[in-house]
Amino acid sequence: MRKRQRHGCLSFFAAVLSVASTHSIAGCSRPAPPEGPTASTVAEDQLDTLWEASLRVLRLHDFQPDRQDRAAGVITTLPTTSMQWHEPWRADVADGYSLALSSLHTVRRQATVRFVRDPSAPDHWTVEVQVDVYLLNAPDYQVTTASSGIRSFSGDLPSVTGEAGPRLMRRWTPVGRDPAMEDRLLERILAYE
């Protein structure tokens, strides 16, 4: 009888674990890529206010402005390494998928805000927000013996192809846009007072 109760508890916990893992995996599915720009139309008399609001909102979300060109209507930010699960004070990730991705990989984001004159209405402008996401692509080294494990800190290990050589360069690979963060930034820019 005791063995039967233990089996019942184990199967119950296994069922709960499978349901919890299924829900957590489903919550971290990749969002659909945006079909067009994340944009909103505003009146011309709001431009100066929205420009300053854009700078403040970008800073509040850990995007440090790099280039501000009022003549071209463009604000770009420096690339920032995205928050991870243990950094709740940061605000540069807007959804569960992006948080999981940046917690498992080295990810950076770069925001761009554009103010473009609306050709259909001369006294209106379009505010566009774009957040580009980049993934760090670094070469892996093969470690097959204890001595190569110790030498891994010197940087002269053979690469995956087995050839020793100079350190291979790291590069940032673009993986697309972050529509959830774009929506959040645009919403807060328009609502900022």
N, C-alpha and C positions, 0 to 999 in steps of 0.2 A: 504494500500500500504506500509506504514512504517513497519508494522508487518511482511509483506512478505520479505522486504529487510533484516530485522534483522534475520529472519529465514535463509535466503540465506547466510548471513555472518557466522552464527553459523555452518551451515552445511559445508561451505568452510573450516573454522578453524578445524572442527572435522576431515575432510578428510585429511588436511595437517598434523594434529597431528597423525593420524593413520598411514600415510605413513612414517613420521619421526620415529615413534616408531618401526615400522616394520623393517626399515633399520637399526636402532641402535641395535635392538635385533639380527638381522641376522649377524651384524658385530661382535657380541660378542659370536658367537657359539664356542663351545669347539673344539680345534684343534685335529686332529687325533693323537693318540699316536704313537710314533716312533716305527718302526718295527725292527730296529736294532740300533747299536751304531751310534752316530754322530761322524764320523771319517774321517781322511784324511791321505794319505801316504806321507811321507817326506823322504828326503835323510838324511843319518846319520850325515853328516857334518853340518846340520842345527839344531841339537838337542840343543846345548847350547843356541843358539839364540832364539829358540822357547821356551825353558824353561823360560828364562828371559821375553820373550814376554808374555807368559802365566801369569806370576806373575803380570806384569804391567796391562794387560787387565782385569784380575780378580779384581784388586784393582780399576781400572777405572769404573767397573760395580758394585761397592759396595760389592764385595765378598772379605773378608779379609782372606788371606792364613793362614791356621792353621798348617798343616803338609806338609813338603816338604821332600820326600824321593827319592833322585836321584838314589839310587841303585835299588829301586823297580819301579822307574819311575812314581811316583804318587804325585800329588798335591791335597790336600783337603782344603776346606775353612770352616771357622766357619759358622754356620747357620745364615742367616740374615733375619730379618723381611722385607717382600717385600714392595715396594713403593705403595702408594695410590694415588688417582687422584689429591690430592692437594700437591703432592711432585714432581713437574716436574724436579727438579735438580737431582733426583736419576735415575739410569740406570739399575736396576736389573729386570725389566719386559720388555718383548719384543712385546707383542701383546695386543689387546683390551680385550680378554677374561681373560687373566691373571691379567690385571689391574682391571677389574671389580671384579674378585674373591678376589683379595687382598684388594680392597677397601671395600668390604662387609664383609669379614671374616679376622681373623688374620692368615696370611699365612707366612711361611718362606721357603727360598730356600737355598740349599747347593750345591756347585759346586765341581766336581771332574774332574781333567785332568789327563789322563794316557798316558804314552809313552810306547808302546809295540813293541818289535822287530817283524818285518814282517817275518813269516817263509818261505814265497815263495821267498823273495829277501833278502839276508843276509845284504846288505848295506842300507836297507830301514826300516823305523819305521812307526808305525801308531800312530797318535795323536787322542785320543778319549776324547770327552767332554760329561759329564753327569751332568744335573741339576735336582736334586730331589726336589719335592715340598711336603710340609707338612702343614696340617691344624690343628689349635689348637682345641682340643676337651676338653671343660670344662663343668662340670655339671651345670644344671639350677636349680634354686631354685623356689619353689612355694611361691608366695606372695598373700595371700587371704584376709588379713585385713590390716588396717593402721598400727597397731603395728608390724606386721611381716614385713611391708615395712621399718619401722624405724630400726628394728633389722637386716635387710639385710646387714648392714655394719659391723656387728660383726662377721659374718661367722658361727653362730650356728643355722642357719635356717634349717627347715626340707627340705630334698631333694624332688625330684619329687615323690619318693615312700612314703613320709610322715614321714620318720624317721629322727630324729635329730641325728647328730653324728659329728665326726671330719670332718674337711674340706676335701672334696674329691679332689684327685689329678688331676691336668691338665695333659694332654698328647698330644703329637704331632702325628697325624695320617698321614701316607704316602698316598698321593693321586696320585702319578705317577711322570712322568718326564715332563719337559718343553721343547718341541722340538724347539720352536721359539727362546728361549734364548740359547739353545745349538748351534743352527745354527749361531746365532749372535756372540757368543763367539768364536767359531771355525773360522769363517770368519775373525774376527778381530785379532785373534792370528796369523793366517797365513799371514795376510797383514801387521802386525805391523813391523815397522822398527826402 
